[in-house]
Amino acid sequence: MSLASIQIKMIKRLLDTATDDKIAHALDKIHPSELSFLFSELNENQTRRLIDSLTLLAKAGQTLRELPDFLLPDVLEQISDKKFSDILLRMEPDDSLFLLQKTPEGRWPILLEALPELQRSRIEKLLIYPNNSAGSVMTSNYITVRSEMTAQEAVEHLRSHPEIKGAFYIYVVDDTNHLVGVQSLRQLVMAPLGTRIKDIMDRDARAVLATDDQEKVAQIVGQYNLLAIPVTNEQRELVGVITVDDVIDIVKEEATEDIYHLAGLSEADRAMTPVATKVKKRLPWMILNLITASLAATVVGFFLQSIEKFVALAVFLPIVAGVGGNGGMQSLTVITRSIALGELDFVKVHRAVLREIGNGMIVGAICGALMGLIGFLWKGNFYLGLILFLAMVCNVIMGALAGALFPIFFKFLKRDPAIGTSVLVTFFTDTFGFLSFLGLATFFLQYLG
């Protein structure tokens, strides 16, 4: 929820007249997610004053974290190295890394050097892992205990670490830091004080590897309704934890990625991205689309004589191709999302494909009947209606088949099922739609005169 207009006016007045301390005092009462909306309402001088005042607050980093990606690099550029390092010091390592990655790499050594050794080493450990891996988004904000501890000892140990916030579970490790179990805080405080942790902990602790893709992490957390999940290395040594708020960010990021890839867009292309960047990101896909559309159009060239003899065929060409393409995109979206959510792991792939084909048959038959009726009533020709019906049914079925199979094929090749598949499905449905409709029309041409 954004700020009310009267609040924005008040903050603008403060930014123009008040000291940084007074501005910071006013901002401290506003939630970071609401503060982030201010940046779109301010002029350059007010933005600079807002940044200077924010750096005095502990929630400065959280506020910056809420800013949209296209705006964040420009804002971070206006923050001095000293103030930026102070902000990073008050943040979790994974959030610090997120902000660092929005600045030029040449600035990293200066910012990291100003941090205490412990904080710097935590961030540098995250840099070891690939982008979008579990290791790159995990946090060191967790509590570990030994299995021989009593519930009372574990609670006292928890109280001795007030800096650990938002802990939903405590993790049970052995003397070599290997994960052996997990204990929920609720069960811990409900247990008798003398109970041993090993007697109440969950030994079947769900965990992910630091090298696992973040999308897999989100799937596991959602499947088992977890509030946090431990991250281990290959030897099952505990190296971090991913909490549910990070998972929400992962889900948003992955959903955005899938939507953008289906449309042939780059994730860097946002509403306020510079035009030059937009052109650079979109043009290759548009050229590919131009090539595939041109190839599909060559099919029409083979049937020019048929179109010349019965010009009405040209009117229905885009309809047959468009309906088939729409059906193909629907199947493509459903199957791509099912792959992303791991739903296809629970069913046979061929059953999902057959259901899409079945839907294509029914939808194609209904749309084909309607279009056939329109063609018959317009030209009074039964064969035109029959051709439209058959072509529509065939193209919608083939569109559903293409939309279902392309993402599955890309997944088999270990590629992102969303990248470029929309262009391929459109090319397939356009080509097959032109071929089926004009092919049938040529076959029945003597009855169309």
N, C-alpha and C positions, 0 to 999 in steps of 0.2 A: 504494500500500500504506500502511495506517495504522500508527500506532505501537503497540507492544506495551503491554499494560496496565501492566507494571512500569515502562516508560519514562514513561507518563502519570503514574503515582503519584509518580515521582521528580521530574518537572517541576513537578507541583502543590506538592510539598514545598518546592522551590526558590522557587516563586512566592510562597509564604506566608512564607518565612524569609530568603531570600538577598537580596543587593544586586543592582541592575540589571546590574552588570558581570559578576557570577558567573552570573546567569541567561543573559545574552547569550553568555557563553563556552560554556555547555552547549547553547544553541540553535544555535550556530554549527556544531555537528557533525551537525545534523539537516537533511535535505533539505527545501526549501521546500514541496514537495507533501505531505510528512508533517506538517510544522508546521501546515499549514492545518487539519488534522483536530483540532488541540488546541482550537480555538475552540468546538467543540460540546461539549467536556468540562469547561469551566471555568465558575466562577461569575463574577459581575460584577467583583469585586475582582481575581481572578486574571487575568481578561481584560485589565484595565487594566494590570496589572504586565507581562503578556506583550507588550502593545503598546509600553509604555515601553522594554522591553528589546530588542525587535525593531528599534526605531528606531536602535539603536546599531550594527546590523549592515548590511553592504552588501547582503545579500539580503532586506532588509525588503520592498522593493517587489515582488520576485519572489514572496515568501510571500503578500503581499496579493493579488497577481494570481491566486493559486491559490484564493482564497476563492470560494464560491458567490455569485452575484449578490444573493440576498436578504439575505445577511449583511454584505456589503461596505459598504453605506452607513452602517450603525450603527457598524462598526469605524472607518471613516474619520472619523466625527464625533467620536470620542474622541481623535483625534490633533491636537495643537496645530498651528497654521499653520506655525510655525517647523520643527517636526519633519517635518511633511508635505512642506514645500518641500525639506528635506534629502533625503528619500526620493526625490522626483521628480528631484532633481539627479543621483542615481546610477542612473537608469533610462533606457532608450531612449525617444525622444520618443513613439513609438506606444503604449508601455506607460504612459507618463506621462499621455497623453491618455485612455487607458482609465480610469485611476483618477480623473482629473478629472471625467469624465462621470458618475461615480457619486456626485458631490457636488453640492450646489446651485450654480447658476451664479453666484450672488452671492458665492461664496467664491473663484471663479477669479481675479479681479484681484489679491487679496491673495497668493495662492499663486504666481501667475506673476511678480508684481513682485519677489518674493524670490529669483527665479532669475537666474543670469547671463544676459546679453543673448543669447548664442549659443543656449543651451538654450531660453530663452523664445521666440526667433524660430522655432526648429525646431518647437516645439509649436504656435505660432500659425499656421504654414504648414499644418499638418495640419488645423486648424480650418476652413480655407478649403474643404476638400472635403466633399461630402455624407457622411452616415453610411453605412456599409456599402460605400463606394467603395474602390478600390485606394489612392487617396491618403490615406484616413483610417487605413489600417493599415500603410502603408509605413514603413520605417526609413531613417535616413541613415547607417547602419552599413555602409559599403561602401568599396571602394578603386577609384580610377580611374587609368588609365595612358594614355599616348599610343602610337599605333601605331608610331612611329619608335623607341621604346625597345627595347633589347635585353632578352633574358630575364634577364640578370644585373642590369640596371638596374631592371627591374620587381620582382625579388626584393628588392633593397635598398630600393626604395621601400616595399614591403610591410612590411619589417622596421622601417622608420622610423615605422610607425603601429601600435604594440603595443596601442593602445586599441581597435582594430577587432577584435572577436572573432566567431568563427563565420562567417568569410568563406569561401564555397565557390567563388566566382568573382571575378575582377577584371574591371572593365568598361572597354572601350577607348572613349575620347571624343576628339573633335577640339578645336581651340582655342576653339570656342564651346560646348563641353560637349554637343555632339550625340553620341548613342550611335552608334558605327560598328561595334562588335563586342563579343564576350565571350570571355574566356579562362579555362578551368578551371585551378585551382591545380595539379592533377596534371600536366597537359600542360606547364605553365610550368616546374615543377621538373625535369621529364624532358627538356626541350629543351636543346640546347647553349647555353652562356652567351652566345655572340655572335649567336644567332638573333633576328631582328627580330620584335616582337609581331605586326606586320601579316602576317607569313608563316605564323603558326600559329594566329591567332585565328579564331573562328567569326564570319564576317561576317553570317550569317543569324541574328542575335540575336533570340530570342523576347522580346517585351516587351509590356506592357499600358499603356493610358492611365491616368492618374491618376483620370479620371472613370469608368472602367469599374467595373461592379459586382463586388464581391469574389467572388461566386459564379463569375463568368467566370474570374477569376484562379485559383481552385481547380481548375477544369476544365482550364485550359491546363497548370498545373503537373503535374496528374495525367496528362494525355495525353502529355506529353513527358518525364515522369520527371525533373523539374528539382528541384534543391535550393534554388534561389532564382530569382526573376524580376525583371528591371529594370522600373521604372515611369518613363514619360516623359510629357511634355505633348504637345500637338498638333503642336509643331514638332520632336518627337523629342529634346528636351533631357532628359537624365537628371535626374530629381528625387528618386528613391528606389529602394529595393529591398524586395521582400517575400520573406521566407525561409520555409522549409518548416514551421518551428514555428508561424509565423503562419497558414500555410495549414491546418494541422491545427485550429487554433482556428476558422478560417473554416468548415471542413467541419462541425465540431461545432455551430457556431452555426446554419448553414444547415439541417442535419439536424433540429435542435431546432425551428427555425422551421417547417419543412415538417410535422413531426409535429403541432405545436401547431395549425397552421392547418387541417390535415385534421380535427382534433377540434373546431374552432371555439374555440380557446383563444388567449389572449394570451401572448407570451413572458415577460411580467412575472409570470405566474401560476406560482409554484413551490410546492414542498412546504410551506415555512414562510412563505408570503405571508400577510399578515393576512386574516382572514375578510372584512372589509369590502371589501378590494381584490379578493378572489376573486369576491365577489358582483357587484361593479361590472363586472368583466371578462367574467364568464360569462353574466350575466342576459340581455343583448341577444341572444346566440345561442340561448339557451334559449327566449326568447320567439319568435324566428324559427322555431325548430324546432316550438314549440307551434302556431304558425299553419299551417305546412306540414302537420303531422300532422292538424290539424283539417280542412284542405282535403281531405287524402287520405281522412279518415274520412267525409266527405260522400258519397263514392262508395258506401259501404256503405248509406247511407240510400236510395239509389235501388233497392236490391234487398232491402228488408226483407220483402216478401211472399214472395220466394223462400226467404229464411232461415226464415221462419215455417213454410213448408210442409216444409222439410227442414232441421231445426235443426243437423244434423251439419255443415253448411257452415261454421258459425261456428267450429267446432273447427279447421278447416284454414286459415282466413283468415290468421292470423299466421304459419303455417308457410310458405305460398306467398310472402307478402310478405317474411318474414325471410330465406329462402334467396336470393331475388332480390336483396335488399339487401346480403347478405354477398358475393354474386358481384360486385355493382356496386362495393363498397368495395375488393375485391381488384383489379379492373381500374383503379379510380381510383388506388390506391396505386402500382401498377406503372407506369402512364403518367406520373403526377406525378413519381415518382422518375426515370424515364427522361428527362423534360424537364429536371429539375434537374441531371442528370449529363451532359446534352448528347447522350444516346444516340440521340435521334430525329433528330439532324442527320446520322446515318450511314445511315438507312433512310427509305423512303417512309412517310409518316404513315399512309396508307390500309392499308399492309401490317400495321402494328402494330395498327390498329383491327380489321382482318379476323381477325387471330390471336386477339384477345380475344373476338370474336364466335364463332370456331370453338371456343375453349375453353368459352364459354358454352353452345353447342349440346350438346357432349359431356357436360359436367358437369350441365347441365339435364336431359338425357335420362336419365342414370343416377339422379340424385336424384328425377326425376319418376317413373321406373319403380318405385323403392323406395317412394315415397310412394303411388303408385297401387296397388301391391300391398297396402300396409297398409290403404288405404281399402277395397279390395275384400274383404280378409279380415275386416275389422271389420263392414262392412255387407252383405257378400255381393252387392254391386251393381257390375257391370262398368262401368257408365257413370260412377259416382263415381270409379273408378280411372282411367278414360280422361280425365275432366275434370281430375283432379289432375295427371296426366302432361302434358297439353297446356298447362295453366296454368303449371306449373313450368318447362317448357322455354321457353315464351314469356317469362316474367318473368326468368329467368336470362339469356337472350339480350339482352333489353332492358336489364337491369341492366349487363351487360358493355358494351353500346353506350354507355349513359349515362356509365358510369365512365371510358370511354376518350375520349369526345367532349368532356365538360365541361371537363377541364383543357386540352385542345388549343384549345378555343374561348376560354378565358380567356387563354391565352398569345397567341392571335391578337389579342386586345384589349389586349395588353401589360399584363395584370394577373397577379398571383401565382396560378398554377394551383391552389394548395392552399387559398386562402381561400374558405371557404363552400361548396366543392364537395361536401363530404360531406353537408351538409344537403340540397342539391339532388338528389343521387343517391338519398338515402333517400326524399325526397318522390316522386321519379319511380318508384322501384321499388314503394313502398307503393301509390301510385295505380294504376299499371299492373297490379300483382299483384291488387289488389281487383277491378279492372275485368275483367281477363281471367278470373279464377276464377269470380266471380259472374256474369259475362256468359255464360260457357260453361254454368254450372249452370242459369241461367234458360232457355237454349236447349234443354238436355236435361232440363228439370224434369219433364216427363211420364214420363221413364224412371227418375226417382230415387225415386218414391213407394214 
